[in-house]
């Protein structure tokens, strides 16, 4: 892809942005190193999860993106939801620096370089956990989910994209390669199926739905959308 090319996106994602917003996305991505720019362009074009997440997020309040990587999701959210505060959490120093650069000047976005499993979550209206839960052993993942649910504001949404190991075994293998290559940090890869994630969330009172959210070698990935019910008010 030539440096002057604008990033292409799936139709579902592109239709959520004005031409001016898409130009800003292009300008920000164009300033990244070539490898990261190509990675971001590929994600925008092929990964369906961004359009799905944007569909579910509130317009106001606060979103915490746990394991933000280079900050691509916060960038997309910030341009479409200027009234939504965004905390982008990433423990990899290089990725956190890249995220700060990519998100520079967006005053309602902050980048926190810290282990996402230990960061104080607050009481956000939305929490995103995309492709991160499987780096924790199952008992730690369940504990983490409980902490997120306990912090989530009533009526808030928890968005989790995970591998689906029972349907497509190559994706966990590729994730293990990414860990060994140190593109992703983690002590291992311990995928939980979407049904296991949904069972944990449902048992804690959330309303849960699963949607296919993958493509290519990761076509079996699933997005779990879990909402914390609003408290009932007596009349």
HUGI-V556300 format. One record per residue. N is the residue number from 0. RES is the residue in three letters. PHI is phi in radians with two decimals (999 if undefined). PSI is psi in whole degrees, 0 to 359 (* if undefined). D_CENTER is the distance of its C-alpha to the mean C-alpha in whole Angstrom. Layout:
n = (N & N)
res = (RES & RES)
phi = (PHI & PHI)
psi = (PSI & PSI)
d_center = (D_CENTER & D_CENTER)
This chain:
n = (0 & 1 & 2 & 3 & 4 & 5 & 6 & 7 & 8 & 9 & 10 & 11 & 12 & 13 & 14 & 15 & 16 & 17 & 18 & 19 & 20 & 21 & 22 & 23 & 24 & 25 & 26 & 27 & 28 & 29 & 30 & 31 & 32 & 33 & 34 & 35 & 36 & 37 & 38 & 39 & 40 & 41 & 42 & 43 & 44 & 45 & 46 & 47 & 48 & 49 & 50 & 51 & 52 & 53 & 54 & 55 & 56 & 57 & 58 & 59 & 60 & 61 & 62 & 63 & 64 & 65 & 66 & 67 & 68 & 69 & 70 & 71 & 72 & 73 & 74 & 75 & 76 & 77 & 78 & 79 & 80 & 81 & 82 & 83 & 84 & 85 & 86 & 87 & 88 & 89 & 90 & 91 & 92 & 93 & 94 & 95 & 96 & 97 & 98 & 99 & 100 & 101 & 102 & 103 & 104 & 105 & 106 & 107 & 108 & 109 & 110 & 111 & 112 & 113 & 114 & 115 & 116 & 117 & 118 & 119 & 120 & 121 & 122 & 123 & 124 & 125 & 126 & 127 & 128 & 129 & 130 & 131 & 132 & 133 & 134 & 135 & 136 & 137 & 138 & 139 & 140 & 141 & 142 & 143 & 144 & 145 & 146 & 147 & 148 & 149 & 150 & 151 & 152 & 153 & 154 & 155 & 156 & 157 & 158 & 159 & 160 & 161 & 162 & 163 & 164 & 165 & 166 & 167 & 168 & 169 & 170 & 171 & 172 & 173 & 174 & 175 & 176 & 177 & 178 & 179 & 180 & 181 & 182 & 183 & 184 & 185 & 186 & 187 & 188 & 189 & 190 & 191 & 192 & 193 & 194 & 195 & 196 & 197 & 198 & 199 & 200 & 201 & 202 & 203 & 204 & 205 & 206 & 207 & 208 & 209 & 210 & 211 & 212 & 213 & 214 & 215 & 216 & 217 & 218 & 219 & 220 & 221 & 222 & 223 & 224 & 225 & 226 & 227 & 228 & 229 & 230 & 231 & 232 & 233 & 234)
res = (UNK & UNK & UNK & UNK & UNK & UNK & UNK & UNK & UNK & UNK & UNK & UNK & UNK & UNK & UNK & UNK & UNK & UNK & UNK & UNK & UNK & UNK & UNK & UNK & UNK & UNK & UNK & UNK & UNK & UNK & UNK & UNK & UNK & UNK & UNK & UNK & UNK & UNK & UNK & UNK & UNK & UNK & UNK & UNK & UNK & UNK & UNK & UNK & UNK & UNK & UNK & UNK & UNK & UNK & UNK & UNK & UNK & UNK & UNK & UNK & UNK & UNK & UNK & UNK & UNK & UNK & UNK & UNK & UNK & UNK & UNK & UNK & UNK & UNK & UNK & UNK & UNK & UNK & UNK & UNK & UNK & UNK & UNK & UNK & UNK & UNK & UNK & UNK & UNK & UNK & UNK & UNK & UNK & UNK & UNK & UNK & UNK & UNK & UNK & UNK & UNK & UNK & UNK & UNK & UNK & UNK & UNK & UNK & UNK & UNK & UNK & UNK & UNK & UNK & UNK & UNK & UNK & UNK & UNK & UNK & UNK & UNK & UNK & UNK & UNK & UNK & UNK & UNK & UNK & UNK & UNK & UNK & UNK & UNK & UNK & UNK & UNK & UNK & UNK & UNK & UNK & UNK & UNK & UNK & UNK & UNK & UNK & UNK & UNK & UNK & UNK & UNK & UNK & UNK & UNK & UNK & UNK & UNK & UNK & UNK & UNK & UNK & UNK & UNK & UNK & UNK & UNK & UNK & UNK & UNK & UNK & UNK & UNK & UNK & UNK & UNK & UNK & UNK & UNK & UNK & UNK & UNK & UNK & UNK & UNK & UNK & UNK & UNK & UNK & UNK & UNK & UNK & UNK & UNK & UNK & UNK & UNK & UNK & UNK & UNK & UNK & UNK & UNK & UNK & UNK & UNK & UNK & UNK & UNK & UNK & UNK & UNK & UNK & UNK & UNK & UNK & UNK & UNK & UNK & UNK & UNK & UNK & UNK & UNK & UNK & UNK & UNK & UNK & UNK & UNK & UNK & UNK & UNK & UNK & UNK)
phi = (999 & -1.24 & -1.07 & -1.45 & -1.20 & -1.50 & -1.13 & -1.63 & -2.36 & -1.06 & -1.02 & -1.07 & -1.45 & -1.05 & -1.23 & -1.57 & -2.16 & -1.35 & -0.99 & -1.15 & -1.12 & -1.16 & -1.11 & -1.13 & -1.01 & -1.04 & -1.11 & -1.21 & -1.19 & -1.10 & -1.47 & -1.37 & -0.98 & -0.95 & -1.09 & -1.23 & -1.11 & -1.11 & -1.04 & -1.13 & -1.07 & -1.09 & -1.10 & -1.13 & -1.36 & -1.95 & -1.56 & -1.33 & -1.19 & -1.16 & -1.11 & -1.17 & -1.15 & -1.03 & -1.15 & -1.72 & -1.36 & -1.26 & -1.47 & -2.34 & 1.75 & -2.45 & -2.02 & -2.00 & -1.78 & -1.50 & 1.35 & -1.26 & 1.16 & -1.51 & 1.57 & -1.17 & -1.08 & -0.99 & -1.09 & -1.11 & -1.19 & -1.06 & -1.37 & -1.73 & -2.38 & -1.16 & -1.66 & -1.72 & -1.26 & -2.27 & -1.93 & -1.78 & -1.94 & -2.61 & -1.68 & -1.41 & -1.03 & -1.12 & -1.16 & -1.11 & -1.10 & -1.11 & -1.08 & -1.07 & -1.19 & -1.11 & -1.74 & -0.98 & 1.46 & -1.55 & -1.20 & -1.63 & -2.14 & -2.19 & -1.95 & -2.06 & -1.58 & -2.81 & -1.09 & -1.09 & -1.34 & -2.05 & -1.23 & -1.08 & -1.49 & 1.39 & -2.31 & -1.27 & -1.54 & -2.66 & -2.26 & -1.95 & -2.33 & -1.73 & 1.05 & -2.31 & -1.07 & -1.30 & -1.51 & -1.97 & -1.02 & -0.97 & -1.15 & -1.20 & -1.11 & -1.15 & -1.07 & -1.12 & -1.05 & -1.07 & -1.12 & -1.13 & -1.14 & -1.11 & -1.53 & -1.09 & -1.13 & -0.92 & 1.51 & -1.36 & -2.17 & -1.96 & -2.05 & -2.19 & -1.90 & -2.40 & -1.14 & -2.17 & -1.13 & -1.27 & -1.83 & -2.75 & -1.33 & -1.25 & -1.10 & -1.02 & -1.11 & -1.12 & -1.13 & -1.13 & -1.10 & -1.11 & -1.20 & -1.10 & -1.42 & 1.17 & -1.27 & -2.02 & -1.56 & 2.89 & -1.52 & 2.85 & -2.21 & -2.30 & -1.16 & -1.81 & -1.22 & -1.07 & -1.19 & -1.18 & -1.08 & -1.09 & -1.12 & -1.09 & -1.18 & -1.13 & -1.15 & -1.78 & 1.63 & -1.56 & -1.57 & -2.13 & -2.41 & -2.02 & -2.32 & -1.02 & -2.61 & -2.47 & -2.72 & 1.01 & -1.17 & -1.92 & -1.19 & -1.54 & -1.06 & -2.27 & -1.73 & -1.73 & -1.95 & -2.18 & -2.02 & -1.49 & -1.09 & -1.23 & -1.15 & -1.36 & -1.87 & -1.36 & -1.76)
psi = (128 & 154 & 332 & 349 & 143 & 150 & 138 & 151 & 162 & 155 & 319 & 326 & 314 & 325 & 353 & 359 & 146 & 162 & 324 & 318 & 320 & 325 & 319 & 318 & 314 & 314 & 321 & 316 & 327 & 335 & 356 & 158 & 152 & 315 & 316 & 324 & 316 & 319 & 313 & 318 & 317 & 318 & 317 & 324 & 322 & 337 & 117 & 350 & 330 & 315 & 323 & 318 & 315 & 327 & 332 & 345 & 148 & 164 & 336 & 174 & 220 & 138 & 138 & 120 & 102 & 121 & 54 & 345 & 231 & 4 & 21 & 314 & 311 & 325 & 312 & 319 & 317 & 324 & 336 & 344 & 74 & 346 & 1 & 119 & 142 & 126 & 117 & 116 & 126 & 132 & 347 & 118 & 317 & 315 & 323 & 319 & 319 & 318 & 318 & 320 & 315 & 326 & 10 & 140 & 352 & 99 & 338 & 15 & 133 & 145 & 128 & 120 & 94 & 157 & 120 & 338 & 345 & 356 & 138 & 123 & 330 & 215 & 65 & 161 & 349 & 140 & 130 & 134 & 83 & 115 & 42 & 331 & 328 & 358 & 0 & 141 & 157 & 317 & 321 & 322 & 318 & 319 & 319 & 316 & 317 & 319 & 319 & 317 & 319 & 332 & 335 & 134 & 141 & 133 & 355 & 170 & 138 & 123 & 118 & 122 & 127 & 163 & 158 & 80 & 332 & 341 & 339 & 98 & 341 & 332 & 311 & 325 & 315 & 324 & 321 & 322 & 319 & 325 & 315 & 326 & 355 & 21 & 320 & 138 & 145 & 159 & 357 & 185 & 120 & 73 & 137 & 135 & 160 & 327 & 323 & 317 & 314 & 324 & 317 & 313 & 319 & 322 & 341 & 14 & 8 & 152 & 124 & 140 & 146 & 140 & 141 & 137 & 48 & 174 & 160 & 227 & 344 & 31 & 343 & 1 & 149 & 138 & 122 & 125 & 113 & 129 & 136 & 124 & 149 & 146 & 146 & 137 & 130 & 142 & *)
d_center = (25 & 27 & 26 & 28 & 25 & 23 & 19 & 20 & 17 & 17 & 19 & 17 & 15 & 18 & 20 & 17 & 18 & 22 & 24 & 24 & 20 & 20 & 22 & 21 & 17 & 20 & 22 & 19 & 18 & 21 & 22 & 20 & 22 & 22 & 20 & 17 & 18 & 19 & 15 & 14 & 16 & 16 & 12 & 13 & 16 & 15 & 12 & 12 & 8 & 8 & 11 & 11 & 8 & 10 & 13 & 12 & 12 & 15 & 17 & 18 & 17 & 14 & 11 & 9 & 6 & 7 & 7 & 6 & 9 & 11 & 9 & 9 & 6 & 8 & 11 & 11 & 11 & 13 & 16 & 16 & 16 & 18 & 19 & 15 & 15 & 12 & 12 & 10 & 10 & 11 & 14 & 15 & 18 & 18 & 14 & 14 & 17 & 16 & 13 & 16 & 18 & 16 & 15 & 19 & 21 & 18 & 20 & 17 & 15 & 15 & 14 & 15 & 16 & 16 & 15 & 12 & 14 & 17 & 16 & 18 & 15 & 18 & 18 & 15 & 15 & 11 & 8 & 5 & 5 & 4 & 7 & 8 & 11 & 13 & 14 & 16 & 19 & 19 & 21 & 19 & 16 & 18 & 19 & 15 & 15 & 18 & 17 & 14 & 16 & 19 & 17 & 16 & 18 & 20 & 19 & 16 & 13 & 10 & 8 & 7 & 7 & 10 & 13 & 16 & 19 & 22 & 22 & 21 & 22 & 21 & 17 & 18 & 20 & 19 & 16 & 19 & 20 & 17 & 18 & 22 & 21 & 19 & 16 & 14 & 16 & 17 & 20 & 19 & 17 & 18 & 16 & 16 & 17 & 16 & 19 & 19 & 16 & 17 & 21 & 19 & 18 & 21 & 23 & 22 & 22 & 19 & 19 & 17 & 17 & 15 & 15 & 15 & 12 & 13 & 16 & 18 & 18 & 15 & 16 & 17 & 13 & 12 & 10 & 11 & 12 & 14 & 16 & 18 & 22 & 24 & 27 & 30 & 33 & 36 & 39)
